[in-house]
Amino acid sequence: MIKCKQALNGGAACGKEICCLECEKKEGCEDVCTYLKADCEDAIQEENALSALKNDKADVIKAVASLAIQKKVIEEQEKAMRVQLVAAMEKYGVKSLDTPDVKITYIAPTTRTSIDSTKLKKDLPDVAAKYSKTSNVSASVKIEVRG
């Protein structure tokens, strides 16, 4: 399949990501591309898309990976320090600590009740459907740090 760079970047009014050359509705389409040739510079063969992305955005990929690794390290350090703060605040009976840079509030342990939606959908699908809601979710990327 041939994808179109213009369409992938939001340039296609019809909303499709494929090249007009391969679109089954190109004959009656008002927004059909005027350059219907397989050697179009905006055409990307699907099997080459990953390597094209890696080449085109290598610097961004490398920078994001570096930041994600740094973020993971910092989050792990923060988690360990929070454990120390909880223990210290419990030891000294301090409920709140204010500094010019940060306010730290001790939150006592508690219990939480939640709905097991998987079990509810299985046992009472009508009730689950009645109280379900659908929300739009923006496009994003998920980055996992390995190790």
C-alpha positions in Angstrom: 0.0 0.0 0.0 1.2 3.5 -0.8 0.7 6.2 1.9 0.8 9.9 1.2 3.0 12.3 3.2 0.5 15.1 2.6 -2.4 13.0 3.9 -0.5 11.8 6.9 0.3 15.4 7.8 -3.4 16.3 7.7 -3.4 17.6 4.1 -6.1 15.2 2.8 -9.5 16.8 3.0 -11.1 13.3 2.8 -9.3 12.1 5.9 -7.6 9.0 4.3 -3.9 8.3 4.7 -3.5 6.4 1.4 -2.3 7.8 -1.9 -5.1 8.9 -4.2 -3.6 6.6 -6.8 -4.7 3.6 -4.7 -8.1 5.1 -3.4 -11.2 3.4 -4.7 -13.1 6.7 -4.7 -10.6 8.8 -6.7 -12.8 9.0 -9.7 -15.5 11.0 -8.1 -13.4 12.7 -5.4 -13.2 16.6 -5.5 -10.0 16.5 -3.5 -8.1 14.0 -5.6 -4.4 14.7 -6.0 -3.4 16.0 -9.4 -0.2 14.1 -9.4 -1.4 10.5 -9.8 1.9 8.7 -10.3 3.6 6.0 -8.2 6.9 7.9 -8.2 5.4 10.9 -6.5 7.8 12.4 -3.9 5.0 12.4 -1.3 4.4 8.7 -1.7 5.7 6.3 0.9 5.6 2.6 0.4 4.1 1.2 3.6 6.9 -1.3 4.0 9.4 1.6 3.9 7.5 3.9 6.2 9.3 2.8 9.4 12.8 3.3 8.0 11.7 6.6 6.5 10.4 7.7 9.9 13.7 6.6 11.6 15.7 8.6 9.0 13.5 11.7 9.0 13.2 12.0 12.8 16.3 10.3 14.1 17.3 13.3 16.1 13.9 13.6 17.7 13.7 9.9 18.5 17.2 10.0 20.1 16.3 13.1 22.2 12.9 11.7 23.3 14.6 8.4 24.3 17.2 10.2 26.3 14.6 12.3 28.1 12.4 9.3 28.8 15.4 7.5 30.4 16.3 10.5 32.5 12.6 10.8 33.5 12.5 7.2 34.6 15.7 7.6 36.7 14.3 10.8 38.3 10.9 9.1 39.0 12.7 6.2 40.7 14.7 8.6 42.9 11.6 10.5 43.8 9.7 7.3 44.7 12.5 6.3 47.1 12.7 9.7 48.6 8.9 9.8 49.1 9.1 6.5 51.1 11.8 8.2 53.3 9.6 11.3 53.8 6.5 9.2 54.7 8.6 7.3 57.3 10.0 10.5 58.7 6.7 12.3 58.9 5.1 9.3 60.7 8.1 9.1 63.1 7.9 12.8 64.0 4.1 13.2 63.7 4.3 15.9 61.1 1.2 16.3 58.9 2.4 19.2 56.7 5.7 20.8 55.8 6.0 24.1 54.0 9.1 25.4 52.3 9.6 28.2 49.8 9.9 25.6 47.0 7.4 22.9 48.0 4.5 21.9 50.3 4.5 18.4 51.5 1.4 16.9 53.1 1.2 13.6 54.8 -1.7 11.5 53.7 -2.6 8.6 56.1 -3.2 5.1 54.7 -6.8 4.4 53.8 -8.9 1.9 51.8 -10.5 2.6 48.4 -13.5 0.9 46.8 -13.8 0.7 43.1 -15.9 -1.1 40.5 -14.5 -4.2 38.8 -15.7 -3.2 35.3 -14.6 -6.5 33.7 -16.7 -8.5 36.1 -19.6 -6.1 35.9 -19.6 -6.2 32.1 -19.6 -10.0 32.3 -22.3 -10.4 35.0 -24.5 -7.4 34.3 -23.8 -6.2 30.7 -27.0 -4.1 30.5 -26.1 -2.2 33.7 -22.5 -1.7 32.6 -23.7 -0.4 29.2 -26.2 2.0 30.9 -23.5 3.6 33.1 -20.7 3.6 30.5 -19.5 6.7 28.8 -17.4 7.3 25.8 -14.7 10.0 25.7 -12.5 11.3 22.9 -8.8 10.6 23.5 -6.2 12.7 21.7 -3.5 11.0 19.7 -0.3 10.5 21.6 2.8 8.3 21.8 3.7 5.8 24.5 7.3 5.6 25.4 8.6 2.7 27.6 12.1 2.8 29.1 13.7 -0.6 29.1 15.8 -1.8 32.0 
